[in-house]
Amino acid sequence: ERLKMESQQLIREYGALESGMAVYTSAGELSYKAVIHAVGPQQGEGNEQHRLELALHRCLELCELNDWHSIAFPAISSGIFGVPIEVVAQGFFHAITHYWDARDDSVIQQVHICLTEKNFRPFFDAFRDEGAAEDEYAPTVVDAPENVGHITLDEQDIADLDDDDIKDWFK
């Protein structure tokens, strides 16, 4: 209830958020430090991948500013907003890797991407292919039962890789 009230208060004070924006509220009764409200693009707005990357980047900045060490995302914009899952996956890949690549000392240690059965395989394939195309890290699946997938980018998982540029993402 508290989370709902805080969200409604944000809208009353500042109006509706535009795509690419992100703000946070308390987590209400949830057992998290906060809830980040990220607005992804709707299919047809134009520049959907860029707008999604902007929203994700802003979420990561909020984590950095608040000294939060992890974040979990759903596949933003892939549901009722209708952005193709391949575009969403590429947006996630670029936003996360570019964010870490630009920082030597990010406080963010883990990024979790939580996916449904419907979007898991296309998302994972697109993310893996995007990573392979850039000769970069391809994600591993963590605890992926038949109906839900979970991809985790984690400093520990990357520590054994030989590519020093990849290790720099997770400092």
C-alpha positions in Angstrom: 0.0 0.0 0.0 2.8 2.4 0.9 4.6 1.8 -2.4 1.4 2.5 -4.3 0.8 5.7 -2.4 4.4 6.9 -3.0 4.0 6.1 -6.7 0.8 8.1 -6.9 2.4 11.0 -5.1 5.3 11.1 -7.6 2.8 11.3 -10.5 0.8 14.1 -8.7 3.9 16.1 -8.0 5.8 15.6 -11.3 3.3 14.3 -13.8 3.7 11.2 -15.9 7.2 10.1 -16.6 8.4 10.0 -20.2 10.1 7.0 -21.8 13.7 6.8 -20.9 13.2 8.2 -17.4 13.6 6.4 -14.0 12.9 7.4 -10.4 12.7 5.5 -7.2 10.5 5.2 -4.2 10.8 3.2 -1.0 10.0 -0.5 -1.4 7.0 -0.1 0.9 6.5 -3.5 2.6 8.8 -5.3 0.2 12.1 -6.5 1.5 14.2 -4.3 -0.8 16.0 -1.0 -0.3 13.9 0.7 -3.0 11.8 0.2 -6.1 13.0 1.9 -9.3 10.3 2.9 -11.6 11.8 2.9 -15.1 9.7 3.9 -18.1 10.6 2.0 -21.2 9.5 2.9 -24.7 6.4 1.7 -26.5 6.7 0.2 -29.9 6.3 2.9 -32.5 7.7 5.8 -30.5 10.9 5.6 -32.5 14.4 5.0 -31.3 13.0 2.3 -29.0 16.4 0.6 -28.2 18.0 4.0 -27.4 15.1 5.0 -25.1 15.3 1.7 -23.3 19.1 2.0 -22.9 18.6 5.4 -21.5 16.0 4.1 -18.9 18.3 1.3 -17.9 21.3 3.6 -17.7 19.4 5.9 -15.4 18.4 2.9 -13.2 22.1 2.0 -12.9 23.0 5.6 -12.0 20.3 5.6 -9.3 22.0 2.4 -7.9 25.4 4.1 -8.0 24.1 7.3 -6.3 22.5 5.3 -3.5 25.3 2.8 -3.0 23.0 -0.1 -4.0 25.1 -3.2 -5.0 22.5 -5.1 -7.0 19.5 -4.5 -9.2 16.9 -6.8 -10.8 15.1 -6.0 -14.0 12.1 -7.5 -15.8 12.3 -7.4 -19.6 11.2 -3.7 -19.7 9.0 -2.7 -22.7 8.7 -6.3 -24.0 5.2 -6.9 -22.7 2.2 -4.6 -23.3 4.5 -1.9 -24.8 5.2 -4.3 -27.7 8.9 -3.7 -28.3 10.3 -6.9 -29.9 12.2 -9.0 -27.4 15.4 -8.9 -29.6 15.4 -5.1 -29.5 14.9 -5.3 -25.7 17.7 -7.8 -25.3 20.1 -5.7 -27.3 19.2 -2.7 -25.3 19.9 -4.5 -22.1 23.2 -5.8 -23.4 24.4 -2.4 -24.5 23.2 -0.5 -21.5 24.7 -2.8 -18.9 28.0 -3.5 -20.6 28.6 0.2 -21.7 27.7 1.3 -18.1 30.3 -1.0 -16.5 32.8 -0.4 -19.3 32.8 3.3 -18.6 33.5 2.9 -14.9 36.5 1.6 -13.0 34.8 1.6 -9.6 31.1 0.9 -9.9 29.4 -0.1 -6.7 27.0 -2.3 -8.7 28.1 -5.9 -8.3 25.2 -7.8 -9.8 22.5 -7.2 -12.4 19.7 -9.7 -12.5 17.5 -10.0 -15.5 14.3 -11.9 -14.7 12.4 -13.4 -17.6 9.2 -15.3 -18.2 9.0 -18.6 -20.1 7.7 -16.7 -23.1 10.5 -14.3 -23.4 13.4 -16.3 -21.9 14.7 -18.1 -24.9 14.5 -15.2 -27.4 16.0 -12.9 -24.9 18.8 -15.3 -24.0 19.6 -16.0 -27.6 19.7 -12.4 -28.6 21.8 -11.5 -25.6 24.2 -14.3 -26.3 24.4 -13.5 -30.0 25.0 -9.8 -29.3 27.8 -10.7 -26.9 29.3 -13.1 -29.4 29.1 -10.5 -32.2 31.2 -8.1 -30.2 33.5 -11.0 -29.1 32.4 -10.2 -25.5 30.8 -12.1 -22.6 27.8 -14.3 -23.3 25.6 -14.8 -20.2 25.1 -18.0 -18.3 21.7 -19.3 -17.1 21.2 -19.5 -13.4 18.4 -21.6 -12.0 16.3 -21.7 -15.1 13.3 -24.0 -14.6 11.0 -24.6 -17.5 8.7 -21.7 -16.8 11.1 -18.9 -15.7 14.6 -17.8 -16.7 17.1 -15.8 -14.7 20.2 -14.3 -16.2 22.8 -12.9 -13.8 25.8 -10.8 -14.6 28.1 -11.2 -11.7 31.7 -10.1 -10.9 32.5 -13.6 -9.6 31.3 -15.3 -12.7 33.5 -13.1 -14.8 36.6 -13.2 -12.6 37.9 -16.3 -14.4 37.8 -14.8 -17.9 41.0 -13.9 -19.5 39.8 -10.7 -21.2 40.9 -7.7 -19.0 38.3 -5.4 -20.7 35.5 -7.7 -19.5 36.8 -7.7 -16.0 36.8 -3.9 -15.9 33.0 -3.9 -16.3 32.7 -5.4 -12.9 35.1 -3.3 -10.8 
